[in-house]
Amino acid sequence: MIAEEKTISSELVFKGKIVEVRVEKAKLFDREVMRELVLHNGGVCVAAFTDDDEIILVKQFRYAFKEALLELPAGKLEAAEDHYSAGLRELAEEVGAVPDEYEYLGVLYPSVAYLTEKIHIYYAKSLHFGETHFDEDEYIEMVKIPFEKAVEMVLANEIKDAKTAAGILMIAAKRSKK
């Protein structure tokens, strides 16, 4: 049987620039349980393709893992910001591109046990390039990879970022249905 848990109480234990951490008490059948939550406004990423069917990734150092990772261009949502516009903004900022074709693929929950973040995934084609506009603390390198090679890299665990792997595999599945 699946049980829906009802919140009894919630306590803010940390508030940062990007996340809040709450400890909550919930009712589960006949007992109370504690839940730790990391609240996040969510994010958006864009799988953008060149006319030569190369996917555009960005390589950047990720402090939590102490390594540089390949990722889809992405960013966090501001409070009440719509993900459609945010994806276009991030694509322009990180790779200097504006697409003629822009399609919503879906939403990803990156860690369902404790994190409220939702990442919206878009597919962009027919790009027009201009200047990039990185955030003040952003140091990234744009990398273009043939799409089939990117799929192989996901399957070989060379692309470890969840949103990037999911976006690449969603597009591979979409293309295989044609």
Backbone as CSV, one residue per row, in Angstrom:
resi,resn,N_x,N_y,N_z,CA_x,CA_y,CA_z,C_x,C_y,C_z
1,MET,0.833,-1.180,0.000,0.000,0.000,0.000,0.880,1.247,0.000
2,ILE,0.552,2.224,-0.826,1.262,3.495,-0.880,0.624,4.429,0.141
3,ALA,1.442,5.026,0.969,0.930,5.918,2.012,1.268,7.364,1.685
4,GLU,0.276,8.223,1.749,0.527,9.648,1.604,0.848,10.202,2.984
5,GLU,1.923,10.964,3.075,2.329,11.528,4.361,1.808,12.943,4.496
6,LYS,1.268,13.277,5.652,0.730,14.607,5.930,1.708,15.366,6.814
7,THR,2.058,16.595,6.416,2.980,17.427,7.193,2.312,17.894,8.480
8,ILE,3.021,17.714,9.583,2.548,18.162,10.896,3.231,19.473,11.276
9,SER,4.553,19.522,11.057,5.300,20.739,11.382,6.496,20.863,10.456
10,SER,7.018,22.087,10.358,8.151,22.357,9.482,9.030,23.415,10.132
11,GLU,10.337,23.150,10.174,11.280,24.092,10.783,12.400,24.412,9.799
12,LEU,12.613,25.705,9.546,13.711,26.150,8.695,15.000,26.063,9.503
13,VAL,15.996,25.314,8.979,17.270,25.190,9.688,18.418,25.884,8.964
14,PHE,18.211,26.214,7.688,19.235,26.930,6.934,18.576,27.630,5.763
15,LYS,19.012,28.867,5.497,18.546,29.592,4.312,19.760,30.191,3.629
16,GLY,20.047,29.723,2.423,21.175,30.228,1.649,20.703,30.969,0.420
17,LYS,21.634,31.269,-0.481,21.290,31.961,-1.728,20.570,31.044,-2.709
18,ILE,20.857,29.757,-2.647,20.320,28.814,-3.628,19.309,27.847,-3.020
19,VAL,19.525,27.423,-1.793,18.647,26.427,-1.173,18.241,26.835,0.241
20,GLU,17.151,26.208,0.671,16.731,26.232,2.074,16.734,24.793,2.544
21,VAL,17.013,24.587,3.826,16.935,23.255,4.406,15.883,23.302,5.506
22,ARG,14.952,22.364,5.455,13.884,22.272,6.441,13.866,20.879,7.046
23,VAL,13.500,20.804,8.310,13.239,19.528,8.972,11.740,19.523,9.250
24,GLU,11.092,18.495,8.767,9.643,18.424,8.910,9.230,17.146,9.629
25,LYS,8.125,17.248,10.322,7.510,16.106,10.972,6.269,15.777,10.151
26,ALA,6.079,14.493,9.851,4.937,14.068,9.039,4.233,12.887,9.694
27,LYS,2.964,12.760,9.378,2.152,11.645,9.867,2.176,10.541,8.829
28,LEU,2.628,9.356,9.230,2.682,8.179,8.367,1.886,7.076,9.057
29,PHE,0.714,6.760,8.540,-0.209,5.815,9.172,-0.435,6.220,10.627
30,ASP,0.069,5.432,11.567,-0.194,5.700,12.986,1.017,6.247,13.734
31,ARG,2.013,6.740,13.012,3.211,7.264,13.690,3.695,8.545,13.020
32,GLU,4.577,9.236,13.733,5.205,10.437,13.196,6.604,10.096,12.713
33,VAL,7.006,10.699,11.579,8.332,10.483,11.012,8.979,11.834,10.741
34,MET,10.299,11.879,10.746,11.042,13.104,10.437,11.492,13.050,8.980
35,ARG,11.412,14.183,8.309,11.869,14.298,6.927,12.765,15.514,6.817
36,GLU,13.897,15.358,6.153,14.809,16.470,5.885,14.643,16.832,4.411
37,LEU,14.404,18.117,4.143,14.169,18.571,2.775,15.127,19.688,2.403
38,VAL,15.621,19.625,1.182,16.376,20.723,0.594,15.446,21.348,-0.441
39,LEU,15.055,22.595,-0.210,14.141,23.294,-1.111,14.932,24.116,-2.119
40,HIS,14.561,23.991,-3.376,15.265,24.648,-4.482,14.217,25.135,-5.473
41,ASN,14.407,26.298,-6.076,13.439,26.844,-7.031,13.331,26.037,-8.318
42,GLY,14.292,25.212,-8.585,14.278,24.425,-9.809,15.216,24.997,-10.844
43,GLY,15.283,24.311,-11.964,16.204,24.737,-13.008,15.712,24.348,-14.382
44,VAL,16.532,24.685,-15.349,16.212,24.404,-16.739,17.513,24.071,-17.466
45,CYS,17.426,23.181,-18.455,18.592,22.897,-19.295,18.128,22.781,-20.736
46,VAL,19.080,22.994,-21.643,18.746,23.008,-23.066,19.728,22.130,-23.837
47,ALA,19.175,21.134,-24.531,19.962,20.308,-25.442,19.928,21.014,-26.791
48,ALA,21.002,21.727,-27.092,21.070,22.541,-28.311,21.963,21.856,-29.343
49,PHE,21.525,21.918,-30.607,22.216,21.222,-31.688,22.646,22.167,-32.788
50,THR,23.862,21.923,-33.283,24.350,22.658,-34.444,23.710,22.057,-35.692
51,ASP,23.878,22.710,-36.817,23.357,22.197,-38.089,24.066,20.913,-38.513
52,ASP,25.237,20.640,-37.918,25.991,19.413,-38.215,25.656,18.282,-37.243
53,ASP,24.553,18.417,-36.508,24.082,17.433,-35.530,25.081,17.190,-34.403
54,GLU,25.731,18.258,-33.995,26.568,18.200,-32.799,25.752,18.779,-31.654
55,ILE,25.833,18.133,-30.489,25.175,18.669,-29.306,26.163,19.599,-28.616
56,ILE,25.664,20.703,-28.119,26.522,21.682,-27.459,26.462,21.451,-25.957
57,LEU,27.605,21.149,-25.380,27.727,20.964,-23.937,28.642,22.046,-23.391
58,VAL,28.575,22.242,-22.100,29.512,23.137,-21.439,30.298,22.316,-20.427
59,LYS,31.569,22.660,-20.318,32.430,21.973,-19.356,32.755,22.980,-18.265
60,GLN,32.470,22.577,-17.021,32.775,23.469,-15.912,33.110,22.661,-14.666
61,PHE,33.897,23.272,-13.806,34.287,22.639,-12.555,33.104,22.664,-11.607
62,ARG,32.801,21.519,-11.014,31.718,21.418,-10.040,32.321,21.108,-8.678
63,TYR,32.217,22.075,-7.804,32.876,22.018,-6.501,32.469,20.793,-5.683
64,ALA,31.188,20.435,-5.700,30.714,19.310,-4.890,31.442,18.009,-5.228
65,PHE,31.838,17.846,-6.474,32.500,16.609,-6.909,33.983,16.794,-7.188
66,LYS,34.449,18.027,-7.097,35.864,18.360,-7.306,36.370,17.887,-8.657
67,GLU,35.521,18.078,-9.688,35.933,17.731,-11.046,35.166,18.565,-12.056
68,ALA,35.728,18.656,-13.243,35.057,19.344,-14.342,34.122,18.346,-15.014
69,LEU,32.892,18.776,-15.250,31.878,17.903,-15.840,31.359,18.481,-17.145
70,LEU,30.934,17.602,-18.037,30.244,18.008,-19.257,28.752,18.049,-18.953
71,GLU,28.118,19.170,-19.318,26.701,19.354,-19.004,25.997,20.082,-20.145
72,LEU,24.691,19.923,-20.192,23.885,20.767,-21.057,23.920,22.180,-20.488
73,PRO,23.842,23.200,-21.329,23.709,24.560,-20.808,22.476,24.605,-19.891
74,ALA,22.649,25.181,-18.708,21.580,25.110,-17.712,21.710,26.229,-16.701
75,GLY,20.662,26.389,-15.934,20.700,27.364,-14.858,19.514,27.211,-13.938
76,LYS,19.619,27.894,-12.804,18.531,27.814,-11.831,17.461,28.839,-12.166
77,LEU,16.260,28.521,-11.740,15.136,29.427,-11.915,15.078,30.400,-10.749
78,GLU,14.782,31.636,-11.051,14.500,32.603,-9.989,13.075,32.330,-9.511
79,ALA,12.729,32.805,-8.325,11.380,32.594,-7.801,10.353,33.090,-8.816
80,ALA,9.390,32.249,-9.140,8.282,32.550,-10.048,8.706,32.766,-11.506
81,GLU,9.950,32.459,-11.869,10.392,32.585,-13.258,9.879,31.397,-14.064
82,ASP,9.414,31.636,-15.287,8.947,30.525,-16.104,10.144,29.851,-16.786
83,HIS,10.087,28.538,-16.849,11.217,27.756,-17.359,11.437,27.940,-18.850
84,TYR,10.404,28.224,-19.613,10.552,28.435,-21.053,11.527,29.583,-21.319
85,SER,11.260,30.725,-20.735,12.114,31.911,-20.925,13.490,31.710,-20.305
86,ALA,13.531,31.043,-19.156,14.807,30.812,-18.478,15.736,29.961,-19.341
87,GLY,15.191,28.979,-20.048,16.003,28.151,-20.929,16.604,28.954,-22.070
88,LEU,15.803,29.831,-22.647,16.315,30.702,-23.717,17.402,31.629,-23.178
89,ARG,17.203,32.156,-21.977,18.195,33.042,-21.352,19.506,32.293,-21.109
90,GLU,19.423,31.093,-20.546,20.633,30.321,-20.255,21.374,29.942,-21.529
91,LEU,20.655,29.573,-22.567,21.290,29.224,-23.834,22.040,30.427,-24.400
92,ALA,21.437,31.593,-24.330,22.090,32.816,-24.812,23.294,33.168,-23.946
93,GLU,23.160,33.061,-22.630,24.260,33.420,-21.732,25.458,32.488,-21.877
94,GLU,25.201,31.180,-21.890,26.300,30.210,-21.827,26.920,29.854,-23.167
95,VAL,26.137,29.876,-24.250,26.713,29.535,-25.557,26.474,30.609,-26.608
96,GLY,25.803,31.683,-26.235,25.567,32.783,-27.167,24.634,32.423,-28.295
97,ALA,23.700,31.509,-28.054,22.837,31.025,-29.131,21.365,31.370,-28.901
98,VAL,20.684,31.607,-30.024,19.236,31.802,-30.035,18.686,30.802,-31.052
99,PRO,17.711,29.963,-30.655,17.194,28.949,-31.577,15.973,29.403,-32.366
100,ASP,15.816,28.856,-33.560,14.571,29.025,-34.304,13.554,27.973,-33.851
101,GLU,14.064,26.799,-33.464,13.197,25.705,-33.000,13.530,25.411,-31.540
102,TYR,12.486,25.338,-30.709,12.664,25.196,-29.257,11.493,24.391,-28.728
103,GLU,11.779,23.185,-28.242,10.722,22.240,-27.867,10.909,21.750,-26.434
104,TYR,9.829,21.721,-25.690,9.842,21.209,-24.316,9.830,19.690,-24.342
105,LEU,10.765,19.060,-23.623,10.840,17.605,-23.569,10.232,17.026,-22.299
106,GLY,10.281,17.763,-21.201,9.734,17.239,-19.953,10.493,17.745,-18.747
107,VAL,10.197,17.125,-17.615,10.775,17.538,-16.345,11.461,16.342,-15.682
108,LEU,12.526,16.626,-14.980,13.333,15.625,-14.285,13.388,15.985,-12.804
109,TYR,13.195,15.005,-11.932,13.380,15.185,-10.489,14.734,14.544,-10.154
110,PRO,15.793,15.335,-9.943,17.137,14.756,-9.819,17.396,13.919,-8.569
111,SER,16.722,14.184,-7.478,16.937,13.377,-6.273,15.678,13.430,-5.415
112,VAL,14.805,12.449,-5.597,13.454,12.499,-5.041,13.358,12.267,-3.540
113,ALA,14.391,11.770,-2.906,14.310,11.448,-1.484,14.313,12.676,-0.581
114,TYR,14.955,13.753,-1.006,15.091,14.898,-0.100,15.124,16.252,-0.803
115,LEU,15.185,16.300,-2.122,15.380,17.537,-2.861,14.115,17.900,-3.630
116,THR,13.662,19.171,-3.531,12.444,19.596,-4.235,12.727,20.132,-5.635
117,GLU,13.976,20.145,-6.061,14.326,20.687,-7.368,13.673,19.897,-8.503
118,LYS,13.154,20.641,-9.483,12.664,20.080,-10.740,13.464,20.747,-11.842
119,ILE,13.969,19.948,-12.791,14.727,20.501,-13.906,13.933,20.273,-15.193
120,HIS,13.625,21.351,-15.877,12.879,21.301,-17.131,13.878,21.195,-18.285
121,ILE,13.572,20.307,-19.238,14.503,20.000,-20.318,13.915,20.441,-21.657
122,TYR,14.735,21.176,-22.422,14.338,21.664,-23.746,15.289,21.156,-24.816
123,TYR,14.791,21.155,-26.049,15.518,20.731,-27.246,15.538,21.939,-28.182
124,ALA,16.727,22.374,-28.601,16.851,23.566,-29.447,17.644,23.238,-30.707
125,LYS,17.165,23.780,-31.853,17.839,23.573,-33.136,17.789,24.870,-33.930
126,SER,18.459,24.850,-35.060,18.519,26.016,-35.952,18.991,27.241,-35.171
127,LEU,20.226,27.147,-34.713,20.786,28.166,-33.825,21.418,29.323,-34.583
128,HIS,21.329,30.498,-33.982,22.022,31.703,-34.446,22.939,32.117,-33.301
129,PHE,24.216,32.290,-33.606,25.194,32.553,-32.548,25.558,34.026,-32.436
130,GLY,25.745,34.445,-31.199,26.195,35.797,-30.873,27.181,35.695,-29.720
131,GLU,27.151,36.674,-28.848,28.082,36.706,-27.716,27.521,35.982,-26.503
132,THR,28.433,35.411,-25.711,28.050,34.805,-24.438,28.057,35.876,-23.345
133,HIS,27.375,35.576,-22.249,27.294,36.494,-21.110,27.313,35.656,-19.838
134,PHE,28.501,35.214,-19.435,28.612,34.354,-18.260,28.288,35.104,-16.982
135,ASP,27.807,34.348,-15.982,27.634,34.910,-14.648,29.011,35.240,-14.090
136,GLU,29.039,36.096,-13.086,30.300,36.568,-12.502,31.202,35.431,-12.007
137,ASP,30.603,34.368,-11.473,31.390,33.259,-10.916,31.377,32.027,-11.831
138,GLU,31.123,32.237,-13.103,30.996,31.137,-14.054,32.185,31.115,-15.004
139,TYR,32.888,30.002,-15.025,34.012,29.803,-15.941,33.734,28.510,-16.688
140,ILE,33.272,28.632,-17.911,32.877,27.444,-18.662,33.509,27.446,-20.047
141,GLU,33.598,26.244,-20.584,34.114,26.050,-21.935,33.026,25.354,-22.748
142,MET,32.724,25.873,-23.917,31.740,25.244,-24.790,32.411,24.102,-25.552
143,VAL,31.704,22.964,-25.613,32.205,21.771,-26.288,31.119,21.257,-27.221
144,LYS,31.483,21.017,-28.479,30.537,20.452,-29.446,30.926,18.999,-29.699
145,ILE,29.951,18.103,-29.554,30.210,16.672,-29.696,29.181,16.087,-30.664
146,PRO,29.611,15.270,-31.624,28.628,14.599,-32.491,27.610,13.854,-31.609
147,PHE,26.333,13.965,-31.965,25.289,13.430,-31.086,25.476,11.947,-30.782
148,GLU,25.771,11.138,-31.782,25.938,9.698,-31.539,27.076,9.435,-30.542
149,LYS,28.136,10.225,-30.614,29.248,10.112,-29.662,28.768,10.485,-28.253
150,ALA,27.922,11.510,-28.139,27.397,11.911,-26.827,26.562,10.791,-26.211
151,VAL,25.762,10.110,-27.022,24.984,8.972,-26.525,25.931,7.892,-26.002
152,GLU,26.970,7.588,-26.774,27.967,6.599,-26.341,28.621,7.024,-25.029
153,MET,28.906,8.309,-24.886,29.543,8.811,-23.665,28.624,8.660,-22.455
154,VAL,27.326,8.859,-22.639,26.384,8.633,-21.531,26.410,7.161,-21.144
155,LEU,26.316,6.282,-22.125,26.276,4.842,-21.852,27.583,4.319,-21.262
156,ALA,28.692,4.991,-21.542,30.000,4.606,-20.992,30.289,5.315,-19.661
157,ASN,29.312,6.060,-19.140,29.458,6.807,-17.885,30.545,7.886,-17.966
158,GLU,30.765,8.407,-19.150,31.696,9.518,-19.321,30.983,10.855,-19.137
159,ILE,29.675,10.862,-19.318,28.837,12.020,-18.991,28.029,11.587,-17.776
160,LYS,28.339,12.170,-16.615,27.773,11.721,-15.343,26.637,12.594,-14.834
161,ASP,26.508,13.798,-15.352,25.470,14.711,-14.890,24.095,14.173,-15.282
162,ALA,23.193,14.062,-14.307,21.888,13.427,-14.526,21.031,14.161,-15.561
163,LYS,20.956,15.493,-15.482,20.102,16.227,-16.419,20.624,16.088,-17.847
164,THR,21.937,16.048,-17.985,22.555,15.923,-19.299,22.328,14.529,-19.871
165,ALA,22.560,13.515,-19.052,22.330,12.137,-19.494,20.866,11.940,-19.875
166,ALA,19.956,12.438,-19.038,18.528,12.285,-19.326,18.150,13.004,-20.616
167,GLY,18.630,14.229,-20.793,18.310,14.987,-22.008,18.806,14.292,-23.258
168,ILE,20.025,13.800,-23.214,20.600,13.110,-24.375,19.811,11.842,-24.690
169,LEU,19.482,11.064,-23.666,18.750,9.822,-23.900,17.301,10.083,-24.324
170,MET,16.690,11.164,-23.836,15.334,11.509,-24.276,15.334,11.831,-25.766
171,ILE,16.336,12.560,-26.207,16.405,12.919,-27.631,16.712,11.682,-28.476
172,ALA,17.603,10.821,-27.975,17.908,9.578,-28.713,16.638,8.737,-28.868
173,ALA,15.842,8.640,-27.812,14.600,7.872,-27.879,13.603,8.531,-28.838
174,LYS,13.513,9.843,-28.777,12.608,10.592,-29.655,12.988,10.362,-31.128
175,ARG,14.280,10.405,-31.411,14.745,10.214,-32.785,14.521,8.787,-33.270
176,SER,14.616,7.804,-32.376,14.474,6.420,-32.790,13.031,6.082,-33.165
177,LYS,12.078,6.927,-32.737,10.661,6.712,-33.060,10.290,7.244,-34.429
178,LYS,11.196,7.995,-35.054,10.891,8.585,-36.372,11.029,7.567,-37.476
